Structures are given as C-alpha cells and as structure tokens.
C-alpha cells in the first residue's frame, strides 16, 4: 500500500499466578484472603489488557506519498492515475469525527508530492466529497499537451447535494503549470480552504477559481499567465483571469499577479483584498487589476495594495472601500454605471502617481443619479488630476461676493450637498454674509456690503458630516 503507517507499541504484561491451596494448618479465613487477592490480580491484568488493546487501535499521522503509488517525479511519464490514487486513499482514510455537519475529519492527512514534477493528462478531481482536514503539498504539477482546455489541474468540486463539499483543505508549496490549457485550481462550494505559497502559471482561463462556499484564503502566492517581470513585449496579448472569487467571505492577501487580462475578478460579496501587487496588464492595453463586478451591493474592501500601471473597475458600487493603496503609472479607479447607483463608497488615504498627462485619479463611465455616503478624499496625488467629493478653496476679494469654482476637483457634476465656510475680514465694520449659490459646483458667498475679506470654503458632495 502507498500509505506509510508507523505504529510502535511498547508494553509489558505481567501475569501473576497465585496458587491457592489449603493445607491442614490453614484456617478458612486464610483461604478466603488468598482467593480475594487472586481475583484482584486478575482484575488488574484485564484492565491493563484493555488499555493495550485500546492503544493498538490508535494510528500515527498518515502521509500518502505519490511516489509510493508509482508517480514519476521526473515529469517524463503520465502520473495522473498514481496521484489520483494517493488522493483517493487519503479521502477514504480513517476519520475522527466530523467538522461541519457531514464533513469527515481526516485528522490532518497529507498527500505529499515529495518535491517531484508530475505530468498529468486530466484534472485531479476529488472523487469523494464530504471530507476535511487534508493537505496536498510540496511539488510541481504540469498539464500534458492533451489536458482538457476547460479543466483545472486541481479540482475541488463535486456533484454532491451536500451543503458543502469540503472543509479545511490546504494546498501549499505547489508549482502549477497549466501549459496554456485550462486553469490551475478550482474550489467549489467548500469551507475554509487555504491556498498558500503557490506559483500558478501558463493558465489560459483562470489561475484560481473559488465558486460558492465560504472563507477561501489565498495568500503568499504568485500568479501569471506568462512568466515575466514586467514590460513584457507580449503584454498586449495577455488574457485570462488570475483569481476569480465567485463566492462570499474570501481573503486574498500578500499575492503578486504579474500577467493576465484581469488580476482579480470579484463577483461575490464581503471579500477582502489586502497586500496585493497587480501588474498583470496595463490599463492602456485594456487590462484591469481588480474588477468589482457586483452592481448594487459589493461589500468589498481593497486595502494596503499596489496597483502598478493597472487600476480598479467597479460597477454600481455599494459598500466599497479602497484605502491605503498605491496607484502607479497613471493607474486610476473607474466607476461604471449600470443603474446609476453609488452608495457607501470610501476611497481614502491612497497614493496616486502619474506622468503629468492630466489623467484623473477617479473616473466615471455613465451617469450616477442615486448617490449617498460617498467619500473620496485625503488622497495624495503626483502627476495626475485630483478628483474628490470634498473640495477646499480660499478666495480673496473686496466683495460683496466671493466665488470658488470647484468643478475641476469635484467628482460629480453640479452636485454640492453641504458647504462650510469661514469669513475673515479686517474691516472696521463686520458685514452680514451668507451662502448665495452652489450651482455648477461653484460656491458663492455674499455679504451685505463690500469689504476686503478672505473666505475659506469646504464643499461636500457625499453628504457626510463635516
């Protein structure tokens, strides 16, 4: 068998035989005491035997080595059957209770690739569902030239009608080469899957696809359709998607995406993107770093990331946060209107750096007429045009009106919801003053007499409290 099981038991059984006999000189109570002692020793021996029997049923952790099943670690021969047999045996291995209802706890069983490179001709589709606490680790998998173009190298999907297919499955320390035939990893309707320290390349469809389920965590990994370090002469032809999250409550952290048409596609809610570096395909070549395709309710957070010559696109964003992120090379954020809704959007504390071409840091495609709680402010900008929902200006003049034209800075046309201003003058008399007009994103302050004054103005389009 391919499973390596080591079980060593050290035990000693002491058997004490007490002969009970009666001599002519022994009294009946002496005989009774010896008989009682014999029964006590027999009870001790039986209890010890039960403990030994119980310990023999315990198993050491099981590691399924694919080479023990005949897999070729040189990558010259097809290892599909051997690797699948190792995975099948692991899934059918001994369980220790359940995780989520209906998910057998495999106790941390591991399928070990032993540092080899294995050629496979069809997806490593898990043949048994309802399993959890399993890892596949430590090696390389390459698709053959006849691998199906719609498949994934590792496929955690099932036709089962169970609530979830798998739980607490870990894929780590893997190099996956799709050979431009299909994708890398598919996780469907599963709980708490971890993809850690993986390098996924040469995919033609999707590097990692998470469908349904909850809490897939992708971390410390590298994905790219083509192996490059930027400024690739073939960048215009990059295609495919590095990561697609079509489910809720997932996390992508500390990941580098170095080539693909789309870096991360989000079509599920409540996902967190953190510490991601996207330089997959420049915006000028129609590439998108992160695409939030959730019109009406995104509930997405993009923080502490690096959009390198490629930006963010969001459709009808509702509850979207972009914060503490660096946009380089004229990369910007684009809001696309589907039904004209934008609400609960926060774009704050980011850095934008460009080439002095006047490219706006936040742009819109289509008309938005349902706006609420939108805050785009406190972003630092160099070599690009500022766009904000909170604009500030100071105006000097002799009155009786002072006008601040904020069209260039404010994101939405002809929309100011709140104005705060301070009127400062050294004149002998202090005039009455008031807000006169805000149309066309121009703020007009008027006094009842002409005096030299300076007016400090803050205009807010988002409706948040100042």
C-alpha positions in Angstrom: 0.0 0.0 0.0 1.1 3.6 -0.6 0.2 4.8 2.9 3.1 4.9 5.3 1.9 3.9 8.7 4.3 3.6 11.6 2.9 2.3 14.9 5.2 1.2 17.7 3.9 0.0 20.9 6.0 -0.8 24.0 4.2 -2.8 26.6 4.7 -5.4 29.2 2.1 -7.7 30.7 2.8 -9.1 34.0 1.0 -12.3 34.7 0.9 -13.3 38.2 -0.4 -16.7 39.1 -1.3 -17.3 42.6 -1.9 -20.9 43.6 -4.5 -21.3 46.2 -4.4 -24.4 48.2 -5.4 -25.4 51.7 -3.1 -27.2 54.0 -4.2 -28.8 57.0 -2.7 -26.0 59.1 -4.5 -23.1 57.1 -7.7 -21.7 58.5 -10.8 -20.9 56.3 -10.2 -17.1 56.6 -6.6 -17.5 55.3 -8.0 -19.3 52.2 -10.6 -16.6 51.7 -7.9 -13.8 51.8 -5.8 -15.6 49.2 -8.8 -16.2 46.9 -9.7 -12.5 47.1 -6.1 -11.5 46.2 -6.2 -13.7 43.2 -9.4 -12.0 41.9 -7.8 -8.6 42.4 -4.7 -9.5 40.4 -6.9 -10.9 37.6 -8.9 -7.6 37.5 -5.7 -5.6 37.2 -4.4 -7.9 34.4 -7.7 -7.5 32.5 -7.7 -3.7 32.8 -4.1 -3.5 31.6 -5.0 -5.7 28.6 -7.9 -3.4 27.7 -5.6 -0.3 27.8 -3.1 -2.1 25.5 -5.8 -3.1 23.1 -7.1 0.5 23.0 -3.6 1.8 22.3 -3.2 -0.6 19.4 -6.2 1.0 17.8 -4.5 4.4 17.7 -2.8 5.5 14.5 0.1 7.7 13.8 -0.4 10.6 11.3 -0.7 9.3 7.7 1.2 10.7 4.8 0.4 9.5 1.3 3.5 9.7 -0.8 2.6 9.8 -4.5 5.9 8.2 -5.5 4.8 5.1 -3.5 1.9 4.8 -5.9 4.1 4.9 -8.9 4.1 8.6 -9.8 7.1 9.7 -11.9 8.8 12.7 -10.1 10.8 13.5 -13.3 7.7 14.6 -15.2 8.6 12.3 -18.2 5.7 9.9 -17.7 2.0 10.5 -17.1 1.4 10.3 -13.3 -2.4 11.1 -13.4 -3.5 7.7 -12.1 -0.9 7.4 -9.4 -1.6 10.9 -8.0 -5.3 10.4 -8.1 -5.0 7.0 -6.3 -3.0 8.7 -3.5 -5.7 11.4 -3.2 -8.4 8.8 -3.2 -6.8 6.8 -0.5 -6.3 10.0 1.6 -10.0 10.9 1.2 -11.1 7.4 2.1 -8.7 7.2 5.1 -9.7 6.9 8.7 -11.7 9.7 10.1 -12.0 11.1 13.6 -15.5 12.6 14.0 -16.9 15.4 11.9 -16.0 19.1 11.2 -19.1 20.8 9.7 -22.1 18.5 9.6 -21.5 15.8 7.0 -17.7 16.6 6.7 -15.5 13.7 7.9 -12.4 14.9 9.8 -9.4 13.1 8.2 -7.2 14.2 11.1 -4.6 16.1 9.1 -3.8 13.5 6.4 -1.3 14.7 3.8 -0.7 13.9 0.1 2.9 14.6 -0.4 4.4 15.2 -3.8 7.9 14.6 -2.5 9.4 17.6 -4.4 8.8 16.0 -7.7 7.4 17.3 -11.0 4.4 15.3 -12.2 2.8 15.3 -15.6 -1.0 14.8 -15.7 -3.4 14.4 -18.6 -6.7 15.2 -16.8 -7.8 17.2 -13.8 -7.1 15.9 -10.3 -10.8 15.9 -9.5 -11.5 14.8 -5.9 -13.5 11.6 -6.3 -15.1 11.7 -2.8 -16.9 14.6 -1.2 -17.7 15.3 2.5 -14.1 15.3 3.7 -11.9 17.8 5.6 -8.6 18.4 7.3 -6.4 17.3 4.4 -3.4 18.8 2.7 -1.7 18.4 -0.7 1.8 19.8 -0.6 5.3 20.0 -1.8 5.8 19.6 -5.5 5.0 20.6 -9.1 2.2 19.6 -11.4 2.2 20.2 -15.2 -0.6 19.7 -17.7 0.2 17.5 -20.6 -0.4 18.6 -24.2 -3.7 16.8 -24.3 -5.0 18.1 -21.0 -8.6 19.4 -21.5 -8.7 23.1 -22.1 -11.7 23.6 -19.8 -10.2 21.7 -16.8 -8.3 22.7 -13.7 -5.1 20.9 -12.5 -6.6 20.5 -9.0 -10.4 20.4 -8.8 -12.2 20.5 -5.5 -15.7 20.2 -6.9 -18.4 17.6 -6.7 -21.9 16.8 -7.9 -23.0 16.1 -4.4 -26.1 17.8 -3.0 -24.5 18.3 0.4 -24.4 21.8 2.0 -20.6 21.9 1.4 -18.2 19.6 -0.5 -15.0 20.0 1.6 -13.7 21.8 4.6 -10.3 22.8 5.8 -8.4 21.6 2.7 -4.9 23.1 2.4 -3.0 23.3 -0.9 0.6 24.6 -0.1 4.1 24.8 -1.6 2.9 23.9 -5.1 4.1 24.9 -8.6 1.2 24.5 -11.0 1.8 24.8 -14.8 -1.4 24.7 -16.8 0.6 24.6 -20.1 -1.9 27.1 -21.6 -4.6 24.5 -21.3 -7.3 25.4 -18.7 -6.8 26.6 -15.2 -4.9 26.0 -12.0 -7.1 25.4 -9.0 -10.9 25.2 -8.7 -12.6 25.3 -5.3 -16.4 24.8 -5.4 -18.9 25.1 -2.6 -16.3 24.4 0.1 -15.4 25.8 3.6 -12.2 27.2 4.9 -9.9 26.3 2.1 -6.3 27.6 2.2 -4.1 28.1 -0.8 -0.7 29.0 0.5 2.7 29.6 -1.1 1.7 28.5 -4.6 3.1 29.6 -8.0 0.4 29.2 -10.7 1.3 29.9 -14.3 0.5 29.3 -18.0 -3.3 29.2 -17.4 -5.5 30.0 -20.4 -8.7 30.5 -18.4 -8.4 31.2 -14.6 -5.5 30.6 -12.2 -7.7 30.2 -9.1 -11.5 29.9 -9.2 -13.5 29.9 -6.0 -17.2 29.3 -6.6 -19.7 29.4 -3.8 -18.8 28.3 -0.3 -17.1 30.5 2.3 -13.7 31.5 3.5 -11.2 30.5 0.8 -7.9 32.1 1.8 -5.3 32.7 -0.9 -2.0 34.0 0.5 1.7 34.4 -0.2 1.3 33.2 -3.8 2.3 34.2 -7.3 0.1 34.1 -10.4 0.8 34.9 -14.0 -0.3 33.6 -17.4 3.2 34.3 -18.7 6.4 34.3 -16.7 7.6 37.9 -16.8 8.9 40.6 -14.5 7.1 43.5 -16.3 7.5 45.5 -19.5 6.9 42.3 -21.5 6.8 42.8 -25.3 3.8 40.5 -25.5 1.8 42.3 -22.8 -1.0 43.4 -25.2 -1.9 39.8 -25.8 -2.2 38.7 -22.1 -5.6 37.0 -21.5 -7.3 35.1 -18.8 -8.0 35.9 -15.1 -5.6 35.2 -12.3 -8.1 34.9 -9.4 -11.9 34.8 -9.7 -13.9 34.9 -6.4 -17.5 33.9 -7.2 -18.3 33.4 -3.6 -18.5 35.3 -0.3 -16.2 35.9 2.7 -12.9 35.2 1.0 -9.5 36.7 1.6 -6.6 37.4 -0.9 -3.5 38.6 0.9 0.2 39.1 0.1 -0.2 37.9 -3.5 1.6 39.0 -6.7 -0.2 38.9 -10.0 2.3 39.5 -12.8 0.4 38.7 -16.0 -3.3 38.3 -17.0 -6.0 40.3 -18.7 -7.7 40.7 -15.3 -5.8 40.3 -12.0 -8.7 39.7 -9.6 -12.4 39.4 -10.6 -14.9 39.8 -7.7 -18.4 38.5 -8.3 -19.1 37.5 -4.7 -19.6 39.8 -1.7 -17.8 40.5 1.6 -14.3 39.7 0.2 -11.1 41.3 1.5 -8.2 42.1 -0.8 -5.0 43.1 1.1 -1.4 43.4 0.3 -1.9 42.5 -3.4 0.5 43.7 -6.1 -1.1 43.7 -9.6 1.0 44.5 -12.6 -0.9 41.9 -14.8 -1.7 44.1 -17.8 -1.5 47.9 -18.2 -4.8 49.9 -18.3 -3.5 51.4 -21.6 -3.6 47.8 -23.1 -7.2 47.3 -21.7 -6.0 45.4 -18.6 -7.8 45.5 -15.2 -6.1 45.0 -11.9 -9.2 44.4 -9.8 -12.7 44.2 -11.3 -15.6 44.5 -8.8 -18.4 43.1 -10.8 -21.1 43.4 -8.1 -23.5 46.1 -9.1 -25.8 47.1 -6.2 -24.0 45.5 -3.3 -20.3 45.0 -3.4 -19.4 44.9 0.3 -15.7 44.7 -0.7 -12.6 46.0 0.9 -9.4 46.7 -1.0 -6.6 47.8 1.3 -2.8 48.1 1.5 -2.3 47.1 -2.1 -0.3 48.1 -5.1 -1.9 48.8 -8.5 1.0 49.0 -10.9 0.0 50.5 -14.2 -3.4 48.8 -13.9 -6.4 50.0 -12.0 -9.7 49.2 -10.3 -13.1 49.0 -12.0 -16.3 48.8 -10.0 -19.9 48.5 -11.3 -22.6 50.4 -9.4 -20.5 50.2 -6.2 -22.4 49.9 -2.9 -20.3 49.5 0.2 -16.9 49.5 -1.3 -13.7 50.7 0.4 -10.4 51.4 -1.3 -7.8 52.6 1.2 -4.0 52.8 1.8 -3.3 51.6 -1.7 -0.6 52.8 -4.2 -1.6 53.5 -7.8 1.4 53.9 -10.1 1.8 54.7 -13.8 -1.5 56.7 -14.2 -3.5 53.8 -12.7 -6.9 55.0 -11.6 -10.3 53.9 -10.3 -13.2 53.7 -12.7 -16.8 53.6 -11.6 -19.2 52.1 -14.2 -22.9 52.9 -14.1 -25.3 50.0 -14.5 -28.4 51.6 -12.8 -26.8 54.8 -11.7 -26.3 53.7 -8.0 -23.3 54.6 -5.9 -23.6 54.4 -2.1 -21.4 53.7 0.9 -18.2 54.2 -1.1 -15.0 55.2 0.6 -11.8 56.0 -1.4 -9.4 57.5 1.2 -5.7 57.7 2.1 -4.4 56.4 -1.2 -1.3 57.5 -3.2 -1.5 58.2 -7.0 1.5 58.8 -9.2 1.4 59.5 -12.9 3.1 61.0 -15.9 1.7 64.6 -15.9 -0.8 63.8 -18.6 -3.8 65.1 -16.6 -5.3 61.7 -16.1 -7.9 61.8 -13.3 -7.4 59.6 -10.3 -11.1 58.6 -10.2 -13.3 58.5 -13.3 -16.9 57.6 -14.1 -18.5 55.8 -17.1 -22.1 56.6 -17.5 -24.4 58.7 -15.2 -24.9 58.2 -11.5 -28.1 59.8 -10.1 -28.6 57.7 -6.9 -25.8 58.9 -4.7 -25.4 58.6 -0.9 -22.5 58.4 1.5 -19.7 58.7 -1.0 -16.3 59.9 0.4 -13.4 60.3 -1.9 -10.8 62.4 -0.1 -7.4 62.6 1.7 -5.6 61.1 -1.3 -2.1 62.3 -2.2 -1.6 62.9 -5.9 1.5 63.5 -8.0 1.4 63.9 -11.8 -2.3 63.2 -12.1 -5.5 65.2 -11.7 -7.2 65.2 -8.3 -10.9 64.1 -8.1 -12.6 64.3 -4.8 -16.0 64.6 -3.1 -14.7 67.1 -0.6 -13.1 70.2 -2.1 -11.5 73.1 -0.3 -10.6 76.6 -1.5 -9.9 80.1 -0.3 -11.0 83.3 -2.1 -9.7 86.8 -1.5 -11.6 89.9 -2.7 -13.3 93.1 -1.9 -16.8 91.8 -2.2 -19.6 91.9 -2.0 -19.4 88.3 -3.5 -16.7 85.7 -3.3 -16.8 82.7 -5.7 -15.0 79.4 -5.5 -15.1 77.4 -8.7 -14.6 73.7 -7.6 -15.6 72.0 -10.9 -12.0 70.8 -11.6 -11.7 69.0 -8.3 -15.2 67.7 -7.6 -16.1 64.3 -9.0 -19.8 64.6 -9.6 -21.1 67.4 -11.9 -23.4 70.1 -10.4 -23.7 68.5 -7.0 -22.9 70.0 -3.7 -24.7 68.7 -0.6 -23.0 70.6 2.2 -20.9 73.8 2.5 -18.9 75.1 5.4 -17.2 78.4 5.2 -15.2 80.9 7.3 -15.4 84.6 6.6 -12.3 86.7 7.7 -12.0 90.5 7.4 -10.0 93.3 8.9 -12.6 95.9 8.0 -13.8 98.3 10.7 -17.4 97.1 10.2 -18.3 93.4 10.1 -20.9 92.7 7.4 -23.6 90.1 7.4 -22.8 87.3 5.0 -24.5 84.1 3.7 -24.3 81.2 1.2 -25.7 82.5 -2.0 -25.4 79.7 -4.6 -23.8 76.3 -5.3 -24.9 75.6 -8.8 -22.5 74.1 -11.4 -20.1 73.3 -8.5 -19.4 77.0 -7.8 -19.8 78.2 -4.3 -20.9 81.9 -4.0 -20.7 83.7 -0.7 -22.3 87.1 -0.5 -22.1 90.0 2.1 -24.5 92.9 2.6 -21.6 95.3 1.9 -18.3 95.3 0.1 -15.3 94.8 2.4 -11.9 93.3 1.9 -12.1 89.7 3.1 -10.8 86.2 2.7 -13.3 83.3 2.6 -12.3 79.7 3.3 -14.7 77.2 1.8 -15.3 73.4 2.1 -17.8 71.8 -0.2 -19.0 68.2 0.2 -20.7 66.1 -2.4 -21.1 62.9 -0.3 -23.4 64.3 2.3 -21.2 63.1 5.2 -20.9 65.3 8.3 -18.0 67.6 8.3 
